[in-house]
């Protein structure tokens, strides 16, 4: 399928290009002393991604350890509530550790073993990436440092405990707003000092090349599975697919399976408390082009052009930029990006829990909320939602802040 000048039949061969660009977005804006380390990672990844031994090992891990493939569930009662459109969810909440994050963490940790590294380090916001990486480190016998903002440590106490039980060293970050952006800053600073003995396992489709491509490739299992499962369940493709977007790993995972199909694709950003700068984290909706954390994309900026303060009820979405591939897909019009606010998100959290017996992560609840709104605008058809994680990690926080509705 062609979309403008882009032929999606050959899209994954051409994007990113050899320098890591999706159009004008992406690249590698890093200190000189990190370039050799990134080149080492790039060379190692391009070697093993074509290796039958690596691919076979990753497939075995996904089947025997992660519990893949994850199923698709039909939401009969929620569908009846919103009208005539049929809603389905891809159940990444049933992936081991409770979210999609393990899909790329096992791949990155396997890459670290191949490269002879002794330690893996990363940032985390909601804690799901941290838990997944701590799990991968335990599986492969690697040391693991997880950098996490002090605010998120308080909000996501269950995941902090899980990381520590798995043997990870959780490093509290107290700079700035003490959330995801600051955690990334701290993890990058640590990596600068330790890159010879460790690998930085970025938690989304962000960062310098090759990470946006590599994480997308590892997460594409979501979209590949979902497309085959949906056709098997219904005899055809969904009319629309929907996923939440912070950095954008779960969404790129799902979207990659449908880019070459006549399917509407929607990425949902967090509007938070409203459209005022500092009250949301909707970078693709309100941001402009800029470089941060080693890549060029669309970002939210303050009056000095620096990354702006951001907010979301979902710790995994409060990041002032999005992956470069998302920025590219937005510009060419293949994916539509829109927003839902905190109140809509929390309503969707309780609605899905009560009607379907599925407690979603707050991040995933953004996608559920948008799909419910979209369904009411459509006369008929079907929508596939990526349920990127389960809500166990969020229950204490939601009860404390919102009570039981």
C-alpha positions in Angstrom: 0.0 0.0 0.0 1.3 3.5 -0.9 0.6 6.5 1.3 1.7 9.6 -0.5 5.2 8.8 -1.7 5.8 6.1 0.9 5.4 2.5 -0.2 4.6 0.5 2.9 5.4 -2.8 1.2 9.1 -1.9 1.5 8.8 0.5 4.4 10.8 -1.5 7.0 13.7 -1.9 4.5 13.9 1.9 4.0 13.1 3.3 7.4 15.1 4.2 9.2 18.0 4.9 6.7 21.5 3.9 7.5 22.0 6.9 9.7 18.9 6.2 11.7 16.6 8.8 10.2 12.9 8.5 9.6 12.6 11.4 7.2 14.2 14.3 9.2 13.6 12.7 12.5 15.9 10.4 14.5 19.7 10.3 14.1 22.3 10.1 16.8 23.1 13.3 18.7 25.5 12.1 21.3 28.9 13.0 22.8 31.9 11.9 20.9 33.0 9.4 23.6 29.7 7.6 23.2 29.8 7.2 19.4 32.1 4.1 19.5 29.8 2.5 22.0 26.7 3.2 19.8 28.5 1.9 16.8 29.3 -1.3 18.7 25.7 -1.8 19.6 24.5 -1.1 16.0 27.0 -3.5 14.5 26.1 -6.2 17.1 22.4 -5.8 16.5 22.6 -5.9 12.7 24.7 -9.1 13.1 22.5 -11.0 15.5 19.1 -9.9 14.0 20.0 -12.0 11.0 21.3 -14.9 13.0 19.1 -18.0 13.1 20.6 -18.9 16.5 19.5 -15.5 18.0 16.1 -15.6 16.4 15.4 -19.2 17.6 16.5 -18.3 21.1 14.3 -15.3 21.2 11.3 -17.2 19.9 11.9 -19.9 22.5 12.0 -17.3 25.3 8.8 -15.7 24.1 7.0 -19.0 24.0 8.4 -20.7 27.1 9.1 -17.8 29.4 7.0 -14.8 28.3 3.9 -16.8 27.5 3.5 -15.5 23.9 1.5 -15.3 21.9 -0.8 -13.1 24.0 -4.5 -13.4 23.1 -7.0 -10.9 21.7 -10.2 -10.6 23.8 -13.5 -9.4 22.4 -15.2 -6.8 24.7 -18.8 -7.7 24.3 -20.3 -5.7 27.2 -18.2 -2.6 26.5 -19.1 -2.8 22.8 -22.8 -2.8 23.7 -22.3 0.2 25.9 -20.7 2.4 23.2 -23.0 1.4 20.3 -22.7 -0.8 17.3 -18.9 -0.9 16.9 -17.1 -4.0 18.1 -14.2 -3.5 20.5 -11.3 -5.9 20.9 -8.1 -5.7 23.0 -4.6 -7.2 22.4 -3.8 -8.6 25.8 -0.2 -7.4 26.5 -1.3 -7.3 30.1 -1.0 -11.1 30.0 2.7 -11.0 28.8 5.0 -12.0 31.6 5.6 -9.1 34.0 2.3 -7.6 33.1 3.1 -5.3 30.1 4.6 -5.2 26.6 8.0 -4.1 27.9 9.5 -7.6 28.2 9.3 -7.9 24.4 12.2 -5.6 23.9 13.9 -6.2 27.3 14.6 -9.8 26.6 15.9 -8.9 23.2 18.2 -6.2 24.6 19.5 -8.4 27.4 20.2 -11.2 24.9 22.1 -8.6 22.8 24.1 -7.6 25.9 25.0 -11.3 26.5 26.1 -11.6 22.9 28.3 -8.5 23.3 29.9 -9.8 26.5 28.5 -7.1 28.8 28.2 -7.6 32.5 25.5 -5.1 33.4 22.4 -3.5 31.9 21.1 -0.1 32.9 17.9 1.8 32.1 15.4 4.3 33.2 11.7 3.7 34.1 8.6 5.8 34.7 5.7 3.6 35.5 8.1 0.9 36.5 7.0 -1.7 33.9 10.2 -1.2 31.9 12.2 -1.5 35.1 10.5 -4.7 36.1 10.9 -6.2 32.7 14.6 -5.3 32.5 15.2 -6.6 36.1 13.4 -9.8 35.0 15.7 -10.1 31.9 18.8 -9.4 34.0 17.8 -12.2 36.4 17.1 -14.6 33.5 20.5 -14.0 31.9 22.5 -13.5 35.1 23.4 -9.8 34.5 23.7 -6.9 37.0 21.0 -4.3 36.6 20.7 -0.6 37.6 17.3 1.1 37.2 17.0 4.9 37.4 13.6 6.1 38.5 12.3 9.6 39.6 11.4 10.0 43.2 7.8 11.0 42.3 7.4 7.8 40.3 9.0 5.7 43.0 6.2 6.9 45.4 3.4 6.4 42.8 4.6 3.0 41.7 5.7 1.3 44.9 4.6 -2.2 43.9 6.8 -2.1 40.9 9.7 -0.7 42.9 9.4 -3.7 45.2 9.3 -6.1 42.3 12.5 -4.7 40.9 14.3 -5.1 44.2 13.0 -8.6 44.7 14.3 -9.5 41.2 17.8 -8.2 42.3 17.9 -4.8 40.5 19.5 -1.8 42.1 16.9 1.0 42.0 18.5 4.4 41.9 16.3 7.3 43.1 16.5 10.4 40.9 15.8 13.7 42.8 16.6 16.3 40.1 14.0 18.5 38.5 10.4 17.2 38.4 11.8 13.8 39.6 9.9 11.9 36.9 10.7 10.1 33.6 12.7 12.8 31.8 15.0 13.2 34.8 15.4 9.4 35.1 16.5 9.2 31.4 19.0 12.1 32.1 20.5 10.2 35.0 20.7 6.9 33.2 22.5 8.5 30.2 25.0 10.1 32.6 25.7 6.7 34.2 26.1 5.1 30.9 28.7 7.7 29.9 30.8 6.4 32.8 30.2 2.6 32.3 29.6 2.0 28.6 32.6 -0.3 28.3 31.1 -2.9 30.7 27.4 -2.3 30.3 24.7 -1.6 27.8 21.9 1.0 28.2 18.6 -0.6 27.4 16.3 2.2 26.4 12.7 1.6 27.4 11.0 3.0 24.3 11.4 3.8 20.6 13.4 6.9 21.6 17.1 7.8 22.0 19.9 7.7 19.5 20.1 5.3 16.6 19.8 2.2 16.7 17.4 2.2 19.7 14.2 3.5 17.9 14.6 0.9 15.2 15.7 -1.9 17.6 12.9 -1.5 20.1 10.4 -1.2 17.3 11.7 -4.4 15.8 11.5 -6.3 19.1 8.0 -4.9 19.7 6.7 -5.7 16.2 5.8 -9.2 17.5 2.7 -7.5 19.0 1.4 -6.2 15.6 2.4 -9.4 13.8 0.5 -11.6 16.2 -2.5 -9.2 16.4 -3.0 -9.0 12.7 -3.0 -12.8 12.3 -5.2 -13.3 15.3 -7.8 -10.7 14.3 -8.2 -12.2 10.8 -8.5 -15.6 12.4 -11.2 -14.4 14.8 -13.3 -12.2 12.5 -12.3 -13.1 8.9 -11.0 -9.6 8.2 -9.0 -6.7 9.4 -10.1 -4.2 12.1 -11.4 -0.8 10.8 -9.1 1.0 13.3 -6.3 0.2 15.7 -5.6 2.4 18.8 -2.7 2.6 21.3 -1.4 5.1 23.8 1.7 7.0 23.0 4.3 8.4 25.4 7.7 7.4 24.0 5.8 5.1 21.9 7.0 1.5 22.1 3.7 -0.3 22.6 2.1 1.7 19.8 4.8 1.2 17.3 4.6 -2.5 18.2 1.0 -2.7 17.3 1.1 -0.2 14.4 3.9 -2.0 12.6 1.6 -4.9 11.9 -1.0 -2.7 10.1 0.9 0.1 8.3 0.6 -1.7 5.0 -3.2 -2.3 5.4 -6.3 -0.2 4.7 -6.7 0.4 8.5 -7.1 3.7 10.3 -4.4 4.0 13.0 -4.7 6.3 16.1 -2.0 7.2 18.6 -3.4 8.6 21.9 -1.4 11.1 23.9 -2.0 12.3 27.5 -3.8 15.6 27.7 -3.5 15.4 31.5 -5.1 18.4 33.2 -5.5 20.5 30.0 -3.7 22.1 27.1 -1.6 24.6 29.1 2.1 23.9 28.9 3.1 21.9 32.0 -0.4 20.3 32.4 0.0 17.6 29.8 2.6 15.4 27.9 1.1 15.6 24.4 4.3 16.3 22.5 3.0 15.3 19.0 -0.1 17.4 19.4 1.4 20.6 20.9 5.2 20.3 20.4 7.7 21.3 17.8 10.9 19.9 16.3 13.9 19.6 18.6 16.7 17.4 19.9 16.8 15.7 23.3 18.3 12.5 24.7 20.3 11.9 21.5 17.5 12.1 18.8 15.6 14.6 16.8 11.8 14.5 17.0 8.8 16.5 18.1 9.1 17.8 21.7 7.5 20.1 24.2 9.7 23.2 24.9 9.9 25.9 27.4 10.6 29.6 26.6 14.3 28.8 26.3 13.8 26.0 23.9 14.6 23.3 26.5 12.5 20.3 27.3 9.4 21.6 29.0 7.9 20.3 32.3 5.2 17.7 31.6 2.5 16.0 33.5 0.3 12.9 33.1 -1.6 10.8 35.5 0.2 7.9 33.9 3.9 7.7 34.9 4.8 5.9 31.7 3.6 8.7 29.5 5.0 11.8 31.2 7.8 12.4 28.7 8.3 15.6 26.7 8.9 14.0 23.4 7.9 10.9 21.3 9.8 8.5 19.1 11.1 9.8 15.8 9.1 7.3 13.8 5.9 8.6 15.4 6.9 12.1 14.4 7.5 10.9 10.8 4.2 8.9 10.6 2.4 12.0 11.9 3.9 14.2 9.3 3.0 11.9 6.4 -0.5 11.4 7.8 -0.4 7.7 8.1 -1.1 7.8 11.8 -3.5 10.2 13.4 -2.5 11.5 16.9 -5.1 12.8 19.3 -5.5 13.3 23.1 -7.6 12.2 26.1 -7.4 13.9 29.5 -7.0 12.4 33.0 -10.7 12.3 33.8 -11.6 10.4 30.6 -8.8 8.0 31.3 -9.8 7.2 34.9 -13.4 6.7 33.8 -12.2 4.2 31.2 -10.1 2.5 33.8 -13.1 1.8 36.0 -15.5 1.1 33.0 -13.2 -1.7 31.5 -12.7 -3.1 35.0 -16.4 -3.3 35.8 -17.7 -4.4 32.4 -15.0 -6.9 31.3 -13.1 -8.0 34.4 -9.9 -6.5 33.1 -8.0 -3.9 35.2 -5.9 -1.9 32.7 -2.8 0.1 33.4 -3.4 3.9 33.5 -1.3 4.2 30.3 -3.5 1.7 28.5 -6.6 3.3 29.8 -5.9 6.3 27.6 -6.3 4.1 24.5 -9.4 2.5 25.9 -10.9 6.0 26.6 -10.2 7.1 23.0 -11.5 3.9 21.5 -14.8 4.4 23.4 -15.1 7.9 22.0 -14.2 6.8 18.5 -16.7 4.0 18.6 -19.5 6.4 19.3 -18.6 8.4 16.2 -18.6 5.3 14.0 -21.8 3.7 12.7 -20.4 0.1 12.5 -17.1 -1.6 12.3 -14.4 -2.8 14.7 -11.6 -1.3 16.7 -8.5 -3.1 18.1 -7.0 -1.6 21.2 -3.5 -2.4 22.5 -3.9 -3.1 26.2 -0.3 -2.5 26.8 -0.3 -3.3 30.5 -2.3 -4.4 33.6 -3.3 -2.0 36.3 -2.0 -3.8 39.4 0.8 -1.3 39.7 -1.8 1.6 39.7 -4.5 0.5 42.1 -3.1 2.0 45.3 -2.4 5.3 43.6 -5.9 5.4 42.0 -7.7 4.5 45.2 -5.7 7.1 47.1 -6.4 9.9 44.6 -9.8 9.0 43.1 -11.4 6.5 45.5 -13.6 3.7 44.2 -16.1 4.8 41.6 
